[in-house]
């Protein structure tokens, strides 16, 4: 696991990453490189998160080989670099064994989803799964349709025994959708950021590597901001602590508050009904009308919960706005300090709330500007710099 952040305004981009790596969810080590200079002309940096390997080849090796073999002066914008990098990966990594990806993910998915489904009836379960599905399935999954069909029985076996078989045809596709999106997002995340040659403002693009599909690297969740003249704070991988800093409310806490409000509303309406129905004057004269009014309130209570949820979202946006405005005025050195501090806070949180310190170690920080290019603010080395001058001569 990891924690990474990118902060940018009109003048500069700051990228920062920790050094922790988790092995088989049971042990962590520090010292891993996740942030690299990609090019100095145009100035571009690249960060990786999630899996450190792609098709059993270390991403650090792939990035450095790509950098060594590429003439970046021919590729002066971030989209060209992204497409060329994917082409390089397609040509230099083996085809993916998609069946193995499915096999390795099914047990974990079953452990996660089955306990959540046990106490649900069919309609509740379908609504639950619909709330977690992705609407746009990647087109490339059609190329693996024959492989995917082999696992239909595995998804049927996840359905609780109390669910009638007539609902299975609706539930299985939903389970498959949720599963395959979760598998596709367990690969390597890539963040590329910098300045296009012809642009005055920074650009960023991030995506998840999925599979090598016969030489074509398939990706999901591709997002980009090109020649962006605003301010931004973008966390990657473990985002929760940084998002809490930005919004003022932890994501789980926000969901819990909404649930409490929903339960309070239901309980209050029930108590109000009991109180009104026990009143003799109402019971004798207006009980049907009162119950009709209360029934209408019960029917519209989901809308009131939605309104409350939107209020929470607006509250978060109002809390975030002054922070982003401040980022617009920060000098690049302060942006670098801010990025490092946010990674440190995440590391501290993991140290006290988890058995595994999945964020930690030295923090690498880089600053990218249009005029100065890619500058290391902090960079760890596994060797003594004074004993290895040839390393720095090579990078000149």
KOLGULO-219074 format. One record per residue (C-alpha): residue number from 1; residue in three letters; x, y, z. Coordinates in Angstrom, 2 decimals. Example, Ala and Ser with C-alpha at 12.3 -4.5 7.8 and 13.67 -1.06 7.14 Angstrom:
2
{1; "Ala"; {12.30; -4.50; 7.80}}
{2; "Ser"; {13.67; -1.06; 7.14}}
***
This chain:
396
{1; "Unk"; {0.00; 0.00; 0.00}}
{2; "Unk"; {1.02; 3.58; -0.32}}
{3; "Unk"; {0.05; 7.20; 0.02}}
{4; "Unk"; {0.79; 9.74; -2.68}}
{5; "Unk"; {-0.29; 13.27; -3.40}}
{6; "Unk"; {-0.12; 15.79; -6.19}}
{7; "Unk"; {-0.63; 19.49; -5.47}}
{8; "Unk"; {-0.69; 22.06; -8.25}}
{9; "Unk"; {-1.47; 25.64; -9.05}}
{10; "Unk"; {-0.83; 27.73; -12.16}}
{11; "Unk"; {2.87; 27.95; -11.44}}
{12; "Unk"; {3.97; 24.53; -10.27}}
{13; "Unk"; {3.24; 20.87; -9.63}}
{14; "Unk"; {4.42; 19.06; -6.51}}
{15; "Unk"; {4.43; 15.26; -6.38}}
{16; "Unk"; {5.15; 13.31; -3.20}}
{17; "Unk"; {5.17; 9.61; -2.32}}
{18; "Unk"; {6.03; 7.48; 0.70}}
{19; "Unk"; {8.34; 4.44; 0.58}}
{20; "Unk"; {6.35; 1.60; 2.15}}
{21; "Unk"; {5.52; -1.67; 0.40}}
{22; "Unk"; {3.22; -4.38; 1.78}}
{23; "Unk"; {4.07; -8.02; 1.15}}
{24; "Unk"; {1.18; -10.54; 1.17}}
{25; "Unk"; {-0.83; -8.28; 3.52}}
{26; "Unk"; {1.33; -9.39; 6.43}}
{27; "Unk"; {4.59; -7.44; 6.38}}
{28; "Unk"; {5.80; -4.02; 5.28}}
{29; "Unk"; {9.17; -2.72; 4.15}}
{30; "Unk"; {10.38; 0.81; 3.52}}
{31; "Unk"; {12.67; 2.00; 0.77}}
{32; "Unk"; {10.61; 1.49; -2.38}}
{33; "Unk"; {10.76; 4.09; -5.16}}
{34; "Unk"; {7.37; 5.28; -6.41}}
{35; "Unk"; {8.17; 8.72; -7.81}}
{36; "Unk"; {10.41; 9.23; -10.85}}
{37; "Unk"; {11.53; 11.94; -13.21}}
{38; "Unk"; {10.16; 11.02; -16.63}}
{39; "Unk"; {11.49; 13.88; -18.73}}
{40; "Unk"; {13.06; 17.29; -18.27}}
{41; "Unk"; {12.10; 18.52; -21.74}}
{42; "Unk"; {9.14; 18.72; -21.48}}
{43; "Unk"; {9.23; 18.62; -17.67}}
{44; "Unk"; {7.28; 15.52; -16.61}}
{45; "Unk"; {7.14; 13.30; -13.53}}
{46; "Unk"; {5.52; 9.92; -12.97}}
{47; "Unk"; {4.26; 8.16; -9.83}}
{48; "Unk"; {3.09; 4.57; -9.37}}
{49; "Unk"; {0.76; 3.11; -6.75}}
{50; "Unk"; {-0.93; -0.22; -6.17}}
{51; "Unk"; {1.03; -3.19; -7.55}}
{52; "Unk"; {4.75; -2.53; -7.89}}
{53; "Unk"; {5.01; -4.99; -10.82}}
{54; "Unk"; {3.21; -5.20; -14.14}}
{55; "Unk"; {3.12; -8.68; -15.65}}
{56; "Unk"; {5.81; -9.73; -13.13}}
{57; "Unk"; {8.23; -6.98; -14.23}}
{58; "Unk"; {9.07; -4.22; -11.73}}
{59; "Unk"; {7.51; -0.91; -12.75}}
{60; "Unk"; {10.68; 0.88; -11.70}}
{61; "Unk"; {12.62; -1.12; -14.30}}
{62; "Unk"; {10.01; -0.49; -16.98}}
{63; "Unk"; {9.89; 3.26; -16.32}}
{64; "Unk"; {13.66; 3.66; -16.35}}
{65; "Unk"; {14.00; 1.57; -19.52}}
{66; "Unk"; {11.31; 3.64; -21.20}}
{67; "Unk"; {13.01; 6.85; -20.13}}
{68; "Unk"; {16.37; 5.64; -21.41}}
{69; "Unk"; {15.03; 4.61; -24.83}}
{70; "Unk"; {12.73; 7.56; -25.50}}
{71; "Unk"; {13.48; 10.84; -27.25}}
{72; "Unk"; {11.11; 13.14; -25.41}}
{73; "Unk"; {11.80; 16.09; -27.67}}
{74; "Unk"; {9.60; 14.33; -30.22}}
{75; "Unk"; {6.79; 14.02; -27.67}}
{76; "Unk"; {6.05; 17.43; -26.31}}
{77; "Unk"; {2.71; 16.84; -24.61}}
{78; "Unk"; {1.42; 14.60; -21.85}}
{79; "Unk"; {-1.07; 12.68; -24.01}}
{80; "Unk"; {1.64; 11.70; -26.51}}
{81; "Unk"; {3.86; 10.55; -23.65}}
{82; "Unk"; {1.04; 8.55; -22.07}}
{83; "Unk"; {0.21; 6.80; -25.37}}
{84; "Unk"; {3.87; 6.13; -26.11}}
{85; "Unk"; {4.45; 4.74; -22.61}}
{86; "Unk"; {1.52; 2.34; -23.00}}
{87; "Unk"; {2.86; 1.27; -26.39}}
{88; "Unk"; {6.25; 0.59; -24.79}}
{89; "Unk"; {4.62; -1.52; -22.05}}
{90; "Unk"; {2.68; -3.47; -24.66}}
{91; "Unk"; {5.84; -4.29; -26.57}}
{92; "Unk"; {7.98; -5.14; -23.55}}
{93; "Unk"; {5.70; -7.15; -21.28}}
{94; "Unk"; {4.08; -10.57; -21.84}}
{95; "Unk"; {0.38; -11.10; -22.50}}
{96; "Unk"; {-1.73; -11.23; -19.37}}
{97; "Unk"; {-3.04; -14.47; -17.94}}
{98; "Unk"; {-6.52; -13.15; -17.23}}
{99; "Unk"; {-7.75; -16.45; -15.82}}
{100; "Unk"; {-5.07; -16.27; -13.11}}
{101; "Unk"; {-6.20; -12.74; -12.23}}
{102; "Unk"; {-9.74; -14.05; -11.79}}
{103; "Unk"; {-8.63; -17.05; -9.72}}
{104; "Unk"; {-6.53; -14.96; -7.36}}
{105; "Unk"; {-9.31; -12.43; -6.84}}
{106; "Unk"; {-12.34; -14.70; -6.40}}
{107; "Unk"; {-11.55; -15.92; -2.88}}
{108; "Unk"; {-10.95; -12.41; -1.58}}
{109; "Unk"; {-14.10; -11.15; -3.26}}
{110; "Unk"; {-16.14; -13.98; -1.78}}
{111; "Unk"; {-14.82; -13.24; 1.71}}
{112; "Unk"; {-15.80; -9.60; 1.25}}
{113; "Unk"; {-19.22; -9.88; -0.39}}
{114; "Unk"; {-20.84; -13.03; 1.03}}
{115; "Unk"; {-21.09; -11.84; 4.68}}
{116; "Unk"; {-22.72; -8.60; 3.47}}
{117; "Unk"; {-25.39; -10.51; 1.50}}
{118; "Unk"; {-26.41; -13.09; 4.11}}
{119; "Unk"; {-29.07; -11.09; 5.96}}
{120; "Unk"; {-30.66; -9.57; 2.82}}
{121; "Unk"; {-33.80; -10.53; 0.96}}
{122; "Unk"; {-33.77; -10.57; -2.85}}
{123; "Unk"; {-34.91; -6.99; -3.47}}
{124; "Unk"; {-32.63; -5.53; -0.80}}
{125; "Unk"; {-29.71; -7.50; -2.23}}
{126; "Unk"; {-30.37; -6.33; -5.79}}
{127; "Unk"; {-30.60; -2.71; -4.62}}
{128; "Unk"; {-27.39; -3.14; -2.60}}
{129; "Unk"; {-25.50; -4.52; -5.60}}
{130; "Unk"; {-26.93; -1.89; -7.95}}
{131; "Unk"; {-25.61; 0.83; -5.65}}
{132; "Unk"; {-22.08; -0.57; -6.05}}
{133; "Unk"; {-21.96; -1.45; -9.73}}
{134; "Unk"; {-20.17; 0.52; -12.45}}
{135; "Unk"; {-22.37; 1.51; -15.35}}
{136; "Unk"; {-19.71; 1.46; -18.05}}
{137; "Unk"; {-17.98; -1.90; -18.39}}
{138; "Unk"; {-14.67; -1.72; -20.26}}
{139; "Unk"; {-15.14; -2.82; -23.86}}
{140; "Unk"; {-12.00; -4.98; -23.78}}
{141; "Unk"; {-13.71; -7.43; -21.40}}
{142; "Unk"; {-15.56; -8.71; -24.47}}
{143; "Unk"; {-12.23; -10.20; -25.62}}
{144; "Unk"; {-12.19; -12.35; -22.48}}
{145; "Unk"; {-15.86; -13.38; -22.61}}
{146; "Unk"; {-15.08; -17.09; -23.00}}
{147; "Unk"; {-12.80; -16.98; -19.96}}
{148; "Unk"; {-15.32; -15.04; -17.89}}
{149; "Unk"; {-18.19; -17.46; -18.65}}
{150; "Unk"; {-16.26; -20.30; -17.04}}
{151; "Unk"; {-16.76; -18.67; -13.64}}
{152; "Unk"; {-20.54; -18.16; -13.76}}
{153; "Unk"; {-21.09; -21.02; -11.28}}
{154; "Unk"; {-18.67; -19.40; -8.84}}
{155; "Unk"; {-20.84; -16.28; -8.72}}
{156; "Unk"; {-24.06; -18.32; -8.44}}
{157; "Unk"; {-22.60; -20.13; -5.43}}
{158; "Unk"; {-22.06; -16.79; -3.67}}
{159; "Unk"; {-25.81; -16.09; -3.59}}
{160; "Unk"; {-27.37; -16.89; -0.19}}
{161; "Unk"; {-29.66; -19.94; 0.00}}
{162; "Unk"; {-32.67; -17.83; 1.00}}
{163; "Unk"; {-32.70; -16.02; -2.37}}
{164; "Unk"; {-35.13; -17.60; -4.83}}
{165; "Unk"; {-33.60; -18.88; -8.06}}
{166; "Unk"; {-35.75; -16.59; -10.21}}
{167; "Unk"; {-33.65; -13.66; -8.95}}
{168; "Unk"; {-30.32; -15.28; -9.82}}
{169; "Unk"; {-30.37; -14.02; -13.39}}
{170; "Unk"; {-30.43; -10.44; -12.06}}
{171; "Unk"; {-27.91; -10.96; -9.27}}
{172; "Unk"; {-25.14; -12.83; -11.12}}
{173; "Unk"; {-24.44; -10.03; -13.68}}
{174; "Unk"; {-24.28; -7.50; -10.84}}
{175; "Unk"; {-21.82; -9.65; -8.88}}
{176; "Unk"; {-19.68; -10.09; -11.99}}
{177; "Unk"; {-19.70; -6.35; -12.69}}
{178; "Unk"; {-18.57; -5.47; -9.17}}
{179; "Unk"; {-15.98; -8.24; -9.12}}
{180; "Unk"; {-14.34; -7.45; -12.44}}
{181; "Unk"; {-14.10; -3.76; -11.72}}
{182; "Unk"; {-12.49; -4.55; -8.36}}
{183; "Unk"; {-10.00; -6.90; -10.08}}
{184; "Unk"; {-9.18; -4.34; -12.77}}
{185; "Unk"; {-8.43; -1.76; -10.09}}
{186; "Unk"; {-6.01; -3.98; -8.17}}
{187; "Unk"; {-3.27; -3.46; -10.75}}
{188; "Unk"; {-0.80; -0.62; -11.03}}
{189; "Unk"; {-1.94; 2.98; -10.84}}
{190; "Unk"; {-0.07; 5.56; -12.90}}
{191; "Unk"; {0.08; 9.34; -12.44}}
{192; "Unk"; {1.87; 11.48; -15.05}}
{193; "Unk"; {2.11; 15.23; -14.56}}
{194; "Unk"; {4.02; 18.12; -16.02}}
{195; "Unk"; {3.96; 20.94; -18.55}}
{196; "Unk"; {3.23; 20.49; -22.23}}
{197; "Unk"; {5.73; 22.32; -24.43}}
{198; "Unk"; {3.13; 24.72; -25.86}}
{199; "Unk"; {1.08; 25.23; -22.68}}
{200; "Unk"; {1.55; 27.76; -19.90}}
{201; "Unk"; {-0.31; 25.75; -17.27}}
{202; "Unk"; {0.24; 22.24; -15.88}}
{203; "Unk"; {-1.38; 18.99; -17.00}}
{204; "Unk"; {-2.07; 15.73; -15.19}}
{205; "Unk"; {-3.32; 12.33; -16.30}}
{206; "Unk"; {-3.90; 9.25; -14.13}}
{207; "Unk"; {-5.18; 5.74; -14.87}}
{208; "Unk"; {-4.98; 2.10; -13.80}}
{209; "Unk"; {-3.10; -0.48; -15.86}}
{210; "Unk"; {-5.26; -3.60; -16.32}}
{211; "Unk"; {-3.91; -6.18; -18.75}}
{212; "Unk"; {-1.64; -6.66; -21.74}}
{213; "Unk"; {-4.22; -7.74; -24.31}}
{214; "Unk"; {-2.07; -9.10; -27.16}}
{215; "Unk"; {0.27; -6.12; -27.12}}
{216; "Unk"; {-2.33; -3.50; -26.24}}
{217; "Unk"; {-2.32; -2.23; -22.69}}
{218; "Unk"; {-5.88; -1.86; -21.45}}
{219; "Unk"; {-6.58; 0.79; -18.81}}
{220; "Unk"; {-9.51; 1.96; -16.68}}
{221; "Unk"; {-10.38; 5.09; -14.69}}
{222; "Unk"; {-8.46; 7.43; -16.96}}
{223; "Unk"; {-8.79; 11.04; -15.78}}
{224; "Unk"; {-7.01; 14.11; -17.10}}
{225; "Unk"; {-6.68; 17.85; -16.66}}
{226; "Unk"; {-4.90; 19.54; -19.54}}
{227; "Unk"; {-3.42; 23.05; -19.40}}
{228; "Unk"; {-5.26; 23.48; -16.10}}
{229; "Unk"; {-5.31; 27.03; -14.73}}
{230; "Unk"; {-6.92; 26.14; -11.39}}
{231; "Unk"; {-5.70; 24.78; -8.07}}
{232; "Unk"; {-5.79; 21.15; -7.05}}
{233; "Unk"; {-4.93; 18.68; -4.30}}
{234; "Unk"; {-5.15; 15.10; -5.57}}
{235; "Unk"; {-4.44; 12.13; -3.27}}
{236; "Unk"; {-3.82; 8.64; -4.65}}
{237; "Unk"; {-3.94; 5.11; -3.16}}
{238; "Unk"; {-4.77; 5.63; 0.55}}
{239; "Unk"; {-6.79; 8.85; 0.30}}
{240; "Unk"; {-8.85; 8.84; 3.47}}
{241; "Unk"; {-6.66; 10.95; 5.75}}
{242; "Unk"; {-5.90; 13.59; 3.12}}
{243; "Unk"; {-9.57; 13.77; 2.13}}
{244; "Unk"; {-10.49; 14.28; 5.78}}
{245; "Unk"; {-8.02; 17.17; 5.94}}
{246; "Unk"; {-9.55; 18.68; 2.79}}
{247; "Unk"; {-13.24; 18.20; 3.59}}
{248; "Unk"; {-13.29; 18.30; 7.38}}
{249; "Unk"; {-15.28; 15.04; 7.57}}
{250; "Unk"; {-14.00; 11.50; 7.32}}
{251; "Unk"; {-15.79; 9.58; 4.54}}
{252; "Unk"; {-16.95; 6.80; 6.88}}
{253; "Unk"; {-18.02; 9.36; 9.45}}
{254; "Unk"; {-20.05; 11.21; 6.81}}
{255; "Unk"; {-21.83; 8.01; 5.80}}
{256; "Unk"; {-22.48; 7.18; 9.46}}
{257; "Unk"; {-23.97; 10.62; 10.08}}
{258; "Unk"; {-26.36; 10.16; 7.14}}
{259; "Unk"; {-27.37; 6.72; 8.46}}
{260; "Unk"; {-27.97; 8.17; 11.93}}
{261; "Unk"; {-30.14; 10.89; 10.43}}
{262; "Unk"; {-32.13; 8.33; 8.44}}
{263; "Unk"; {-32.67; 6.14; 11.54}}
{264; "Unk"; {-33.55; 9.17; 13.65}}
{265; "Unk"; {-36.13; 10.29; 11.09}}
{266; "Unk"; {-37.77; 6.87; 10.97}}
{267; "Unk"; {-37.79; 6.53; 14.76}}
{268; "Unk"; {-39.14; 10.07; 15.25}}
{269; "Unk"; {-42.02; 9.49; 12.83}}
{270; "Unk"; {-42.89; 6.19; 14.57}}
{271; "Unk"; {-42.88; 7.87; 17.98}}
{272; "Unk"; {-44.92; 10.77; 16.65}}
{273; "Unk"; {-47.50; 8.36; 15.21}}
{274; "Unk"; {-47.75; 6.51; 18.54}}
{275; "Unk"; {-48.14; 9.75; 20.47}}
{276; "Unk"; {-50.77; 11.22; 18.16}}
{277; "Unk"; {-52.77; 7.99; 17.94}}
{278; "Unk"; {-52.88; 7.76; 21.72}}
{279; "Unk"; {-54.32; 11.26; 22.03}}
{280; "Unk"; {-58.06; 10.92; 22.71}}
{281; "Unk"; {-59.11; 14.03; 20.82}}
{282; "Unk"; {-57.20; 12.97; 17.69}}
{283; "Unk"; {-58.25; 9.33; 18.07}}
{284; "Unk"; {-61.91; 10.26; 18.12}}
{285; "Unk"; {-61.96; 12.84; 15.36}}
{286; "Unk"; {-58.87; 12.94; 13.11}}
{287; "Unk"; {-56.95; 9.70; 13.37}}
{288; "Unk"; {-57.31; 8.72; 9.67}}
{289; "Unk"; {-56.18; 12.18; 8.52}}
{290; "Unk"; {-53.23; 12.20; 10.91}}
{291; "Unk"; {-52.10; 8.75; 9.80}}
{292; "Unk"; {-52.42; 9.82; 6.16}}
{293; "Unk"; {-50.18; 12.82; 6.81}}
{294; "Unk"; {-47.64; 10.64; 8.61}}
{295; "Unk"; {-47.74; 8.05; 5.82}}
{296; "Unk"; {-46.94; 10.82; 3.35}}
{297; "Unk"; {-44.00; 11.87; 5.50}}
{298; "Unk"; {-42.72; 8.30; 5.59}}
{299; "Unk"; {-42.95; 8.03; 1.81}}
{300; "Unk"; {-41.03; 11.27; 1.31}}
{301; "Unk"; {-38.41; 10.62; 4.01}}
{302; "Unk"; {-35.88; 9.26; 1.46}}
{303; "Unk"; {-36.03; 12.64; -0.30}}
{304; "Unk"; {-35.26; 14.36; 3.00}}
{305; "Unk"; {-32.32; 12.01; 3.55}}
{306; "Unk"; {-31.08; 12.89; 0.05}}
{307; "Unk"; {-31.40; 16.59; 0.89}}
{308; "Unk"; {-29.44; 16.03; 4.08}}
{309; "Unk"; {-26.76; 14.12; 2.13}}
{310; "Unk"; {-26.47; 16.98; -0.36}}
{311; "Unk"; {-26.08; 19.37; 2.56}}
{312; "Unk"; {-23.15; 17.28; 3.84}}
{313; "Unk"; {-21.57; 17.37; 0.36}}
{314; "Unk"; {-22.04; 21.16; 0.22}}
{315; "Unk"; {-20.52; 21.49; 3.68}}
{316; "Unk"; {-17.45; 19.58; 2.50}}
{317; "Unk"; {-17.14; 21.76; -0.59}}
{318; "Unk"; {-17.37; 24.92; 1.51}}
{319; "Unk"; {-14.68; 23.58; 3.83}}
{320; "Unk"; {-12.38; 22.68; 0.91}}
{321; "Unk"; {-12.73; 25.93; -1.03}}
{322; "Unk"; {-10.50; 28.18; 1.17}}
{323; "Unk"; {-7.80; 25.49; 1.27}}
{324; "Unk"; {-7.69; 25.34; -2.53}}
{325; "Unk"; {-7.63; 29.14; -2.72}}
{326; "Unk"; {-4.61; 29.13; -0.41}}
{327; "Unk"; {-2.87; 26.61; -2.65}}
{328; "Unk"; {-3.17; 29.10; -5.51}}
{329; "Unk"; {-1.10; 31.60; -3.56}}
{330; "Unk"; {1.48; 29.21; -2.09}}
{331; "Unk"; {5.07; 29.40; -3.31}}
{332; "Unk"; {6.39; 26.11; -4.64}}
{333; "Unk"; {8.53; 25.48; -1.56}}
{334; "Unk"; {5.46; 25.70; 0.69}}
{335; "Unk"; {3.53; 23.41; -1.65}}
{336; "Unk"; {6.34; 20.87; -1.23}}
{337; "Unk"; {6.19; 21.19; 2.56}}
{338; "Unk"; {2.42; 20.77; 2.49}}
{339; "Unk"; {2.60; 17.61; 0.39}}
{340; "Unk"; {5.19; 16.05; 2.69}}
{341; "Unk"; {3.17; 16.94; 5.79}}
{342; "Unk"; {0.02; 15.31; 4.42}}
{343; "Unk"; {1.91; 12.08; 3.73}}
{344; "Unk"; {3.36; 12.23; 7.27}}
{345; "Unk"; {-0.15; 12.64; 8.73}}
{346; "Unk"; {-1.34; 9.59; 6.80}}
{347; "Unk"; {1.67; 7.63; 8.03}}
{348; "Unk"; {0.95; 8.63; 11.63}}
{349; "Unk"; {-2.71; 7.59; 11.30}}
{350; "Unk"; {-1.69; 4.16; 9.99}}
{351; "Unk"; {0.83; 3.78; 12.79}}
{352; "Unk"; {-1.81; 4.18; 15.50}}
{353; "Unk"; {-4.92; 2.65; 13.89}}
{354; "Unk"; {-3.56; -0.39; 12.07}}
{355; "Unk"; {-1.51; -3.49; 12.75}}
{356; "Unk"; {0.37; -2.85; 9.51}}
{357; "Unk"; {2.09; 0.47; 8.90}}
{358; "Unk"; {1.16; 0.54; 5.24}}
{359; "Unk"; {2.35; 4.14; 4.82}}
{360; "Unk"; {5.82; 5.11; 5.96}}
{361; "Unk"; {9.52; 5.45; 5.29}}
{362; "Unk"; {11.26; 8.36; 3.61}}
{363; "Unk"; {9.13; 10.66; 1.51}}
{364; "Unk"; {10.25; 11.64; -1.97}}
{365; "Unk"; {9.16; 15.10; -3.11}}
{366; "Unk"; {9.56; 16.65; -6.55}}
{367; "Unk"; {8.69; 20.11; -7.87}}
{368; "Unk"; {7.93; 20.66; -11.55}}
{369; "Unk"; {7.79; 24.13; -13.07}}
{370; "Unk"; {7.70; 25.46; -16.60}}
{371; "Unk"; {10.95; 27.37; -16.23}}
{372; "Unk"; {13.06; 25.16; -13.95}}
{373; "Unk"; {11.87; 21.74; -15.11}}
{374; "Unk"; {11.86; 18.71; -12.81}}
{375; "Unk"; {13.55; 19.43; -9.46}}
{376; "Unk"; {14.00; 16.97; -6.59}}
{377; "Unk"; {13.14; 18.64; -3.27}}
{378; "Unk"; {13.75; 15.41; -1.33}}
{379; "Unk"; {15.03; 12.13; -2.69}}
{380; "Unk"; {16.13; 9.03; -0.85}}
{381; "Unk"; {19.06; 6.90; -1.99}}
{382; "Unk"; {19.93; 3.38; -0.94}}
{383; "Unk"; {23.61; 4.28; -1.16}}
{384; "Unk"; {26.04; 6.94; 0.06}}
{385; "Unk"; {26.01; 9.75; -2.50}}
{386; "Unk"; {29.64; 10.67; -1.82}}
{387; "Unk"; {30.79; 7.14; -2.68}}
{388; "Unk"; {28.89; 7.03; -5.96}}
{389; "Unk"; {29.57; 10.20; -7.97}}
{390; "Unk"; {29.17; 8.19; -11.20}}
{391; "Unk"; {25.43; 7.88; -10.52}}
{392; "Unk"; {24.98; 11.64; -10.60}}
{393; "Unk"; {27.31; 12.11; -13.56}}
{394; "Unk"; {25.16; 9.66; -15.50}}
{395; "Unk"; {22.03; 11.69; -14.84}}
{396; "Unk"; {23.52; 14.94; -16.13}}
***
